[in-house]
């Protein structure tokens, strides 16, 4: 079960080890993914059909499902799920719509005006996982900001089911987002297809979406060809808890993370030994009733608990870990907010489970993992935009700035740069 450590006994080296998400077969995964990407680049559709048979155990007659068939499959969705997706769609849309902002023009000196304008990335690829769990929520999290940003071409890839189709939930989200096609490709091969293009799948400019270690490794490998949102791999949660936390809630949050996959990680950093004991019992109790208990149990083996004497120490460890999801399971969370340096998304208080953000609160659940929260943000409308700078010089502006540019250009030995200013000043 969960391994237990005392924070005050941890050396810096041990903390580094605990914060590392690397596993023994990383090199093996790298070589496999490299081979898959290379084959897709060379063989195109033929490679994708072969990998579907090899990995997804399905012989495809087409690599995509079109709009009409998507609408037909979507009709199979149960009304309760349809209504839930509709509510989630509205909340996610509302939160992300507010991210669109027009920046003001700035007059840096008289006659010199600078500003930025946003433009959508035109061709984007969305990877929607569909391995041990089908994730229509991820489709919402990626598709909604892409639409709001104004991306013209949205390529969606998701692994096929055993019948060679896709889940009705994914199909319904596709109809909500007005997606033309869903390509039946998963794993590293989907990333390769979007990065290089095949006979059927268009080459795109930027890849978005979470996935397993194969998908993450593939995204890293194609970065010289296309942009990626972030290295988003196996999911993780870190819960900081004190004596005000409810052990049943904390255990549920840890297990909610663990059921994602065997390589997921759930970490508890608690200031109460009594709470730790109660959480361990609750994890065992709740785990027994989970449909995905075998998966969750393996993830729990990959997880641990740290006892910290105070919340400051707990936050220090959290910042070192840089969690994808950070839950502050305490009634006194307000003073901790300024202490957060590294985290993908934060859930405040004992009544805010991570699953609220995973599905429907409105924030995006496509977040940096594996410590990348120290440098990356989660997906937002901004992730689908480029910012272009503009500047305009009036005659007065050229006179005001001219000498400064001439002096700097000459200092750098770039005479043509200086001349571009001087020739205009003489003309005036």
C-alpha angles and dihedrals in degrees: 000000000000115000115227128218135176112229095215090057095052119106120212088254092053092048088052090051093049091049092050115097094191119127132197099260098052091115091050091052090049093054093046093049092046089055093048093049092048092050093049091049091052104035103029116186093007089061092048092051091047093049091048089057092043101043106020095035092228132117106220124206091188132025094218146036115227131221098267094051091045089056090049094050090045090061089068092067116117112247093238092055092044091053092047092051089049092055092046090048092053094048095045091046093049093050094046096042088062089061093070106098135166113223122224124246113252125211100210090185132350109301095007112103124180132179145152131236128192124233126184121246097249103213117037132170122214119200112203112191118228107168118112089347130032110225116203086160089067089052089056092046092054103030098050098056090042090056093044091049090052102241107177099207120038114185113195122197124185131158116261122247121237090272092056092250136092133256116275089239092059089045092052092051088049089056092047090053093042092238114176099208141006112209115220097226129117141178128018090333090065090053091049092048093052093043097051104017127230134215089280107023118065121232110249136201101231135017123217134185146069127264146150124298091280092056092045093049090048091053090052091049096053096047091106088060104037138008120255131206095232141309095279110175136150112355124252143181133197117198120199108198139174135184091289092064122104108236092212091053092048093049090049091052092050092049092045086062095041094056092063092080145318091265094052118110132216119190128187121197107186136175094204124072090196090056091049092054091048093047092052090053091046092050091054091046097047095040091062091063099047119110088215094044094130091057093042092048092056091049090050089055086058091051137076149188128236124200111215122186093221142009093255090062089045091054091047090057092044091055090049090051093045095204126211088222123025120190118192100203097190137099088228099060100130096080089050096057095079089050092062110103103154123034138116098216129353129215114200126211137354095293097054111084121186090242090070089064092039091063122010123352090096104250119113120261096198097100142159115270137182093051094306090121084086088072110011135066126215121262116288138154086276089062089065094047138078120208115222120197123221132190135181129192122200120201089266090048092053090051091049097048100029101090093046092055093044093053094047093046091050091048089056092047094243103135096172089057089054092046092055087064099035095052091055094047090052091049089054 
